[in-house]
Amino acid sequence: MNYAANAPLRTGLLGFGLSGRVFHAPFLAADPQFVLSIIVTADPGRQAEARRLHPGARVVADADELFDAAGELDLVVIGTPPATHHPLARRAIGAGLGVVVDKPFAATSAEGEELVSLATSAGVPLTVFQNRRWDADFLTLKGLLDTGALAGAFRFESAFEWFKPGGARAWKAEATEAEGGGILFDLGTHLIDQALQLFGPVATFSAELATRHPSSAAVDDAFVSLHHASGVTSHLTMNSLAAQKRPRFRVLTPSTAYTKWGLDGQEAALKAGALPTDEGYGVEPASAWGVLGIDGAEGSLDTVAPERGDYASFYRLLGQAIATGSALPVDPADAVEVLRLIERLHERGVRL
């Protein structure tokens, strides 16, 4: 298929829960390179919401209806639970459609590898929605590393914590590790991907894993230590029962450090109804800026003005890649490597 000839790209969205409604549909609707043609959700309430928010899209109840109309589409976005990613992506590739798969890419690395092979053979674009590569804090930290402001970094600390004493909702509470459930597949997919992007391949690793909430079917509390071949050690913390939270990022070097508190605000803004086209979208308030320098030394702590968060970059880059043959926003091989590491962490981690 000549995708470039079909701009705007006719797109089908599988799933209209948090992923489809908040992280995909608003960006597809805002980017002229795409048109949201079909939305799949079986829930009557979500169907009504999809029709209200995206009146130009056809709303259908199941994936079969979408694939019956595959000839009317160029791209499928899969925002359903992880255990469904592999079979749905296989169907999309088999229908000759480009595919965006939400994280985690698949429930196993073997499934991910198969999807990459199938897409390559079919000549269709396949990418993974690692949206937190465009968090404001991650972009800011990457810039500090690229400019040498954190030269000689030896430790990277990254925490993503929530306080959900009632436990996870819907499928997240019920999904087992074999089904892509648990905090390593959820938040860990982001934290591990970010660490690999910043500091490169992992030489050795360890983990402490626990299931704290009685309703959880998989790990909901994890600490991961990665020693990168570059010499940096990453300490990654994920927890769904953190009533008080750690810094989001802390980077230590022999001469200085950088600390950033609080999560990127894009998710909260989108949940509250903001659109990526809104003025001020992705801009962090001054109260959330990180600091660079040395504690206790007069005048040595400087606030760091952050980059603007920009989840829209994913779809902007995807549209350009399909039209021009440039690099996809996320190489699916990166996502497979993250899955391999998560599998090893599950296998070898200490269970508390």
ABEGO torsion letter per residue (X at the ends): XBAAAAOBBBBBBBEABAAAAAAAAAAAAABAABBBABBBBABAAAAAAAAAABAABBBBABAAAAAAAAAABABBBBABBAAAAAAAAAAAAAAGBBBBBBOBABABAAAAAAAAAAAAAAGBBBBBBBAAAABAAAAAAAAAAAAGAABGBABBBBBBBBBBAAEBBEAAAABBAAAGBEAAABAAAAAAAAAAAAAEBBABBBBBBBBABAABABBABBBBBBBBAAGBBBBBBBBAABABBBBABBBBBAABBBBBBEBBAAAAAAAAGBBAABBGBGBBBAAABBBBEBBGBBGABBBBBBBBBBAAAAAAAAAAAAAAGBBBABBAAAAAAAAAAAAAAAAABBBX
